Amino acid sequence: MDPMYLFCAHTSRRLAAALIATCLVLGFCPVLAASAAPGDSADPGPSGVSWLVQPAGPQGGADARSYLIHGVNPGESVEDAISITNTSEAELTLRVSGADAFTSSDSGVFGLRPTDERPQAVGSWVQLPVAEITIPARSRADVPVLISVPVDAAPGDHTGGIVTTYTSQVTDEHGQPVLLETRIAVRVYLSVAGERLPRLSVQDLSSSFELSPDLLTGTLRLAYSVQNTGNVRLGVEEEAEVTALWGAVLADAVTSDLEELLPGSSVSREIVVDGLPAVLALRTALTVEPIDLTGDGRGLTALTERTSAIAVPWVVLVLAALVVAGTMLILRQRRRRWRSLHAEVAAARASSARPGEEPLSGLDSNVASPLRNPVDPIGPGTFGRTPTPERPAARRRPGAGLTRGM
C-alpha cells in the first residue's frame, strides 16, 4: 500500500519545530495514515528511503494480519508487536508513537492525528519500549506493544494507530530549507466489552436543482451529513430515489458509500444525479444503511429521509405565459371592437331621429309589431284580430220618418 506523506515547511532551521507543529505551507495536518497490509512494500519517499510496518507474529516477523485487533475489558492489558522492515539501501532512523484515529469530515477517509498532538484515547493507551529506532539497510526490527485499557473505558469500538515517522531536510524550489516528515502507520482496533449501540443519523438534508443549457433537464444535488451517534464503527451504504410529484420514478438506486465511520464522527456527503427532467418539483428519498464492520450485525436499522427541490421548466412556463398573454390580448381587442361598433350604431340612430322626436331605442323602436294597428290600437279582447272600421252615421233629411196626414 502506498504511504501517505505529511509535508511541513519552514523558512529556517530554527523554525522547523514550530512549522512541524502547525503543519502549514506544504501540507495538511492531521494527515491520513497508511496502514500496511501483509506483503505490501512502501514506495520510496522523496528522500529515497522506504520501509514497511506490519503486525508481528508471536515468533517475530510479519504475520497475516492487516491490523492490531483485540477485544478487551476495561482495565485489561494486551501485549502485541509490530514489525518494521527497512527496504531501502541505507540505515533508517524512525520515531515510533501512538496516535488517535478519526474520520475526515470532508472525505470520510480514515486518518491519524498529528505526531505532535498529544493523544487522548487509544493513542495514549499504547505503550512502546522505545520512542526512536534505527534499522540497518535491508533489515527488520520488531517492536513490542503493550495496550493498557483504562478502567473507565466506555463500551464499544476504540480506534488508533502506531505511527512510524521519518524526518528529512530538503530544499524547496526557492532554495530555502524544508523539513519533510513521512509517516507510515498500522491501525489499532479495540472493542471494549459492554453494550454495543450501532446508530446513525442523517442531518442537514437538502436538495437543489440546476437547469441544463437545454432548459428542459438538469442536475439534482443532494447534500447532507452522516453521523455515527453510536459506539460501533460502521460502514455506510447510501441510496437515493428521485420521483416526480405524481410518483413516477425518475432515478433509482443512485448509490454511494462510506468505507468506515468511527463513533462520534460526522461526514459531509453529496449525491449528484444528472439528466433529470424539469417537472416542477422533484422528491428524493435518501436511505442510509449502517454496516457493522465487526461482523456482529445486530440491531442495525436503515434510515430513510425525504426532501424536495423545485425543478421549474422555464421554457414551458414562458411558452404558456405567451399563449395566455396572446389570448388575453385577442379578447381585449375584440371587446374594444364590439364597444366601438355599438357606439357607431348608437350615433347613427341619434342622427336619423326626426326633430322633436326621441331617438329610437330598443326593439320597439326598430321593428313595428305585426299585432298592433298603427291607426287604431287594438282594444281589450281583440288580440289577434283585425279591427273593423266604424261606418259613418246616415244623414236624415228634414221630415224624413214623419207621417203626413191624409
Helices and strands as residue ranges (DSSP letters): E 4-7, G 13-15, H 16-22, E 51-55, E 68-72, E 77-86, E 92-103, E 110-112, H 122-125, E 126-127, E 132-135, E 139-148, E 156-171, E 177-192, E 200-211, E 217-228, E 234-243, E 249-261, E 266-277, E 280-292, E 303-311, H 314-352
